[in-house]
Amino acid sequence: MLNKLSAEFFGTFWLVFGGCGSAILAAAFPDLGIGFLGVALAFGLTVLTMAFAVGGISGGHFNPAVSLGLAVAGRFDWKNLIPYWIAQVVGAIAAAAVLYLIASGKAGYTPGGFASNGYGELSPGGYNMTAALVAEIVLTAFFLVVILGSTASTAPAGFAPIAIGLCLTLIHLVSIPVTNTSVNPARSTGAALFAETAALGQLWLFWVAPLIGAAIGAIIWKALIGKD
């Protein structure tokens, strides 16, 4: 079990370090030209690379919502859910701490939003709580459908990490303006702890919505689409 939890820790660390790091360090300099597209690609690439690297050990969840969705779909043992969540959240916080240490090495640095998620005043595009809730639920549900479909026995072997990584990229392209994209409670927790905004007060939504969305996606797959 230790190797599985270690894989989830490092996989989630890489997701937050690479994804949020691209927003905190690279996207902060407009002349580098990374923008929303670069951040979206960074998140997708973190999942793609770690799914290939350690997916065979832990299943490559790196996300409490994914773990829950897989459990609902019967692909993951419920007794391992809480240990996976702990490993994922600790990995996300550790990555955020390292990012803060690096970012604060620049004179005059202030964390600001620190790539955290939010709605209302904390939404990049000023979207309200309802819009954020709907976006996070719907996008997480489809994320689970893609994960379950690409890892089913009927899917082409070996391509799941590519499909999952590209799906996460697409999700970010859609929802960065709305919530700065969560679909991952661990990622949201790590960033919120270091933000100088009210992100912690809004963190509840970025646990509730992805978990609901993941469960819905798993139910849709099992009931209407899937054949494992």
MILO-75846 format. One record per residue: residue in three letters; x, y, z of N, C-alpha, C, O, CB in turn. Coordinates in steps of 0.05 Angstrom, whole numbers, plus 5000, padded with zeros to 4 digits. Glycine has a CB too. Layout:
N
ALAXYZXYZXYZXYZXYZ;...
***
This chain:
228
MET501649765000500050005000501750255000501050464988498150005024;LEU504050245013505750475015506650574988506650814983508250415032;ASN507250384970508150474943505850604928506350784912509250234927;LYS503350514932501050644919500650924929500251114914498550474923;LEU500850954956500451224967502651414959502251644955500151204998;SER505051304958507351464949506951554920507551784913510051304952;ALA505951374903505451454875503351664874503651854858504551204859;GLU501251654890499251854890500352124901499552334891496851764907;PHE501952114921503252354932504852494910504452734905505052284956;PHE506652344897508452474878506952554852507552754840510752284870;GLY504952394845503352464821501752724826501652894808501452234814;THR500552744849499052994855500953224859500353454851497352954881;PHE503353174871505353384874506053494846506153734842507853274888;TRP506553314827507353404800505053554786505653754772508153164784;LEU502553464791500353604779500153894789499854084773497653454785;VAL500353934815500154204826502654364820502454594813499754184856;PHE504954244822507454384817507654474788508354704782509854214824;GLY506954294769507154354741504854534732505254734717507154104725;GLY502354464740500054624731499854894744499855094730497554464737;CYS499854904771499755154784502255314781502255564779499155114814;GLY504555164779507055304774507155454748508355674746509355104775;SER505955344728505855484702504255744704504955934691504655304680;ALA502255744721500555984725502056184742501956424737497855914737;ILE503256094764504556264783507156384773507756624776505056124809;LEU508756214759511456304751511556394722512656614716513356074755;ALA510456244704510656304675508556494665509156694651510656054659;ALA506056444672503856614662503956894674502657074664501156484667;ALA505556924695505757194708507357384690507357624696507057164735;PHE508657284670510257454652509057444624509657264609513257364652;PRO507357644617505957634591507857614567507057504547504357894589;ASP510257714569512057704546512957424540513957374518514557874552;LEU512557234558513256954552511056814535511556604523513556794578;GLY508756934534506656844516505356584524504156444506507756814489;ILE505356494549504256244557501156264558499856084547505356144584;GLY500056454572497156504573495556264583496656074594496256574546;PHE492856284578491056064586491755804573491755584585488156134580;LEU492455814547493155574533495455434545495455184548493655634503;GLY497555584552499955454564499355334590500255114596502055664567;VAL497755464607496955344633495255094629495654894643495455554650;ALA493455104610491754874605493454634596493054404605489654934583;LEU495354684578497154474569498854364592499354124594498954574547;ALA499754544609501454454632499954264650501054054658502354694648;PHE497354324656495854144673495453874658495753664671493154264680;GLY494753884633494453634618496953464617496853224619493453694590;LEU499253604613501753454611502653334638503853124638503953644601;THR501953464660502653344686501253074690502452884699502053534709;VAL498653074683497152824686498152614667498452374674494152874683;LEU498552694642499452504621502152374629502452134628499752654594;THR504052544638506752434644506652264669507952044669508752664648;MET505252344690505152184714503451934711503951734724504152344737;ALA501451944694499851704689501551484676501251254683497351774671;PHE503251574658505151374646507251294667508051054667506551504622;ALA508151474683510351414702509451234725510851034731511451674713;VAL507251294738506451154762503651044761502650924781506751324786;GLY502251084739499550984737499250684741497250584751498351054710;GLY501250534733501250254737501550164766501049934772503450124721;ILE502350354783502750284811500150344827499150174842505050444823;SER499150594824496850674840494250704825492150744837497550934853;GLY494450694799492050744782492151024771490551094753489550704798;GLY493851194782494251464771491851644775490951774756494851454742;HIS490851664800488551834805489352124808488352294793487151734831;PHE491052184827492052454832489852654838490252894833493752554809;ASN487652564848485252734850483152594867482252374859484152814821;PRO482352714889480252574906477652524891476352324897479752744930;ALA476952704873474452654858474652414840472752254837473752904841;VAL476952374827477452144810477251894827476051694818480152164796;SER478551894850478451654868475651584875474851354874480151704893;LEU474051784882471251734889469651634865468151434868469851994899;GLY470051754842468651664818469351374811467551214803469251844795;LEU471851304813472651024808471450834828470750604821475651004807;ALA471250924853469950744873466950704867465950484869470350864901;VAL465650924859462750904852462350714828460450574827461651184846;ALA464250724810464150564786464950274791464850104773465850674764;GLY465850214815466749944821469549874812470349644810464849744809;ARG471150084806473850034796475950084818478350044813474450224773;PHE475050154842476950224863475650144890473350184894477550524863;ASP477350034908476349934933475750164952477450334957478549744946;TRP473350164962472450384980474250415005474650635015469650334989;LYS475450195014477050215039479650375034480850465053477749935048;ASN480450405009482850555003482350854997484151004991484250434979;LEU479750934998479051204989480351415007481651604997476051234990;ILE480051395033481051595052484151605051485251825050480151545080;PRO485551375051488451395049489351525023491351675023489651115050;TYR487951475001488651604976488151904978489852064969486951494952;TRP485951984990485352274993487552405009488452625002482552315006;ILE488352285030490452405047493052435032494252645033490952225072;ALA493852235017496352245002496152464981498052614976496951974988;GLN493852484968493452684947493552974958494853144947490852634932;VAL492153014980492053284992494753365003495653594999489953295015;VAL496153175016498853235026500753295003502353485005499953005043;GLY500553144981502253204957501653474946503553614938501752994936;ALA499153554945498353814934499454044952500454244942495353844931;ILE499254004978500154214997503254234995504354454995499354155026;ALA504554004993507454014991508354154966510254314967508653724992;ALA507054104944507654244919507254544920508854694911506054124896;ALA504954614932504354904936506455034953507255264948501554944947;ALA507354894974509455014991512055054976513355264980509854825016;VAL512854864960515254894944514955114924516855274920515954624930;LEU512655134912512155354893512355624907513455814896509355324880;TYR511255644931511355894946514255964953515056194951509755874972;LEU515855764960518655804966520155914942521756094944519955554976;ILE519555804919520955894894519956174886521556354881520355694871;ALA517256214886516156464877516956694895517456914886513156444876;SER517156644921517856854940520856924939521757114953517156764968;GLY522356794922525156854918525557104901527857194898526556624906;LYS523457204890523557454874522857694892520957684906521657444850;ALA524457904891524058134907521358254902520558284879526258344902;GLY519858324923517258454920515058264914512758354909517458654900;TYR515458004915513357814908511157814928511657824952514557524905;THR508657804919506357764936504657534923504257534899504658024938;PRO503657354940502257124929499757184914499157054894501556934951;GLY498257394922495757454909493957204909493557084930496257544880;GLY492857144886491056914884492456644885491256444891489456924859;PHE495056634878496756394879495456164864495455934874497256314909;ALA494356224841493056014823490755874837490155644830495155814814;SER489556004857487355874871484755894855484656034835486956004899;ASN482755744864480155744850478255924865478455974888479055454849;GLY476156014850474256194863471956264845471956204821475556434872;TYR469956384857467656484842467156774851468356874870465156304847;GLY465356914837464857184844467257364840468357364818463857214873;GLU468157504860470457674857473057514852474957624842470757844882;LEU473057264859475457094856475456944830477356804823475756904879;SER473256964814473156844788474657014768474257264768470256804779;PRO476456904752477857064732476057224714476757454706479656894715;GLY473657114707471857254690469457374705467557474692470857074669;GLY469457364731467257474747464757304747462557414751466657744737;TYR464957044744462656874744461656814772463256794791463356604729;ASN459056784775457956754802458056464812459056294798454956844802;MET457156424836457356164849455855944834456955724831456256174878;THR453556014823451955814809453455724784453555484778449255924801;ALA454555914769456155844745458555674752459055474738457056104731;ALA459855734774462155584783461355294790462655104783463555714806;LEU459155274805458155014814457454834790458254604789455755044832;VAL455954944771455154794748457554714731457754484722453154954731;ALA459354894727461754834710463454614723464254434709463455084707;GLU463854634749465554434762464254154762465553954759466254514790;ILE461554154766460153894766460253764739460953534736457253934776;VAL459453914719459253814691462053724681462253504670458054024673;LEU464053894685466653824674467853584689469253424676468554064676;THR467453564715468553334729467053074721468252864719468253374760;ALA464453104716462952864707464052764681464452524677459952934704;PHE464452944662465552854636468452754638469252574624465453084616;PHE469952874657472652774662472552484670474252324661474052944684;LEU470652414688470452134696469551954674470451724672468552104720;VAL467752044657466851884634469251824616469551604607464652034618;VAL470952024611473351984594475251784608476351604595474752254589;ILE475651824634477451644649476451354648477951174642477851734678;LEU473951324654472851044654472750924626473350684623469951054666;GLY472151084606472050984579474850914568475150704555470751184561;SER476751084573479451044562480950814577482950714566481051294563;THR480050744601481350534616479750274616480550074629481850614644;ALA477550274601475850024600477249814584479049874567473150084588;SER476549564588477749344574477249354544478749234528476749074585;THR475149494536474449514508475949744493475849764469471549554505;ALA477349904509478850134497481550044486482649844496479250354518;PRO482650184467485350114457487350134480487350324495486150304434;ALA489049934482490949914504493150124501494150174479492149634505;GLY493950244524496250414525495850704519497650864521498250314507;PHE493350784511492851054504491351214525490951454521491351064478;ALA490651094547489051234567490351484577488951694579488451044590;PRO492951484584494051734594493951964575493652194583496951684602;ILE494051904549493852114529491052234529490752474529494652014501;ALA489052064528486252154528485652314553484352524552484351914526;ILE486552214576486052354601487452614603486252814612486852174625;GLY489952624594491452874595490253084576490053324583494252834587;LEU489353004553488153184534485453284544484653514540487853054506;CYS483953104557481353174568481753394590480253584591479952934580;LEU483753364607484253564627485153824615484454044625486453464647;THR486553814593487354064579484854204569484554444572489253994555;LEU482954054556480554164546478854284569477754504566478853954531;ILE478754144591477254244614478254514623476754694629477354044637;HIS480954544623482054804631481555024610481055254618485054774635;LEU481554954585480955154564478155264568477655494562481355024537;VAL476355084576473555174580473255334606471855544605471654934581;SER474455244627473555354654475555524668474955624690472955124671;ILE477955574657479755764670478356034675478656154696482355804654;PRO476956144655475656404660473456394681472756594693474456504634;VAL472256154686470056134704471056104733470256254750468255894696;THR472655904738473555844765476555824769477555774791472355584774;ASN478055874748480855814747481355514747483655424751482355944771;THR479255364743479255074740480254914764482654934771480854994716;SER478454774776479154584797478854294786480854174778477454624822;VAL476354194786475753914782477553724798477753494793476053844752;ASN478853844819480753694835480953824863482254034865483553674821;PRO479653714883479653834910482453864922482954054936477953674928;ALA484253674916486953694927488353934915489654084930488453434922;ARG488253974889489554194876488454464888489954644892489054184846;SER485854474892484654714903485554774931486055004939481554694902;THR485754564947486654594975489454694977490054884992486454324990;GLY491354574962494154664963494454954956495855104970495754494944;ALA493155044934493455324926492055514945493155734951492255364898;ALA489755444956488155624973489755684999489455905010485555494980;LEU491255495008492755535034494855755032495655865052494055275042;PHE495755815008497856015004496856274991498356464988500055904988;ALA494356284984493256524971492756744991492156685015490556454956;GLU492956984982492357214999489557324994489057564998494457434995;THR487857164985485057234980483157074998484056955017484357184949;ALA480657084992478656935007478256654996476156535000475957085007;ALA480356544983480056284971479356064990477855884984482656214957;LEU480456075014479755865034476855865041475655655046481455905060;GLY475556095041472756115047471056005025468755925030471956405052;GLN472055985001470555874979471355584972470355464954470956044954;LEU473255484988474355214982472254994983472454794969476555145001;TRP470155034999468054835001466954754974466454524968465754935019;LEU466554964957465354904930467154724914466154554898464755164915;PHE469754754917471654604901472354334912474054184902474154764897;TRP470954264934470753984943468053874936467853654924471153964974;VAL465954014942463253914938462653864908461753644901461154104949;ALA463154064891462454044863463953814849462753654835462954304849;PRO466653804851468053584837467153304847466953114832470953614841;LEU466653274874465853014884463152934873462652704866465853024915;ILE461253134873458653074861458953004831457752814822456753314865;GLY460453164817460853114789462052844783461252704764462553334777;ALA464052764799465352504795463352284799463352084784467752474814;ALA461752304820459752094825457752074802456951854794458252144852;ILE456852304793454952314770456252184745454952024732454052604764;GLY458652264739460052144716460251844718459951704698462852274713;ALA460951744742461151454745458451314741458351104729462251394773;ILE456351434752453651324749452751324720451651124710451651484767;ILE453351544706452651554677454151334662452951204645453351834666;TRP456651304668458251104654457050824659456650664640461151114662;LYS456650754684455650494691452850434680452350214670455650454721;ALA451150634682448350584675447750614645445950474635446650784690;LEU449050794631448250864604450250804582449550774559447551144603;ILE452850794589454850784569456650534571456950384551456651024570;GLY457650494594460050324596459650024594457549914600461250374622;LYS461749904585462049624584464949564590466649574573461049494557;ASP465449484615468249434624469249164615471449094620468449464654;
***
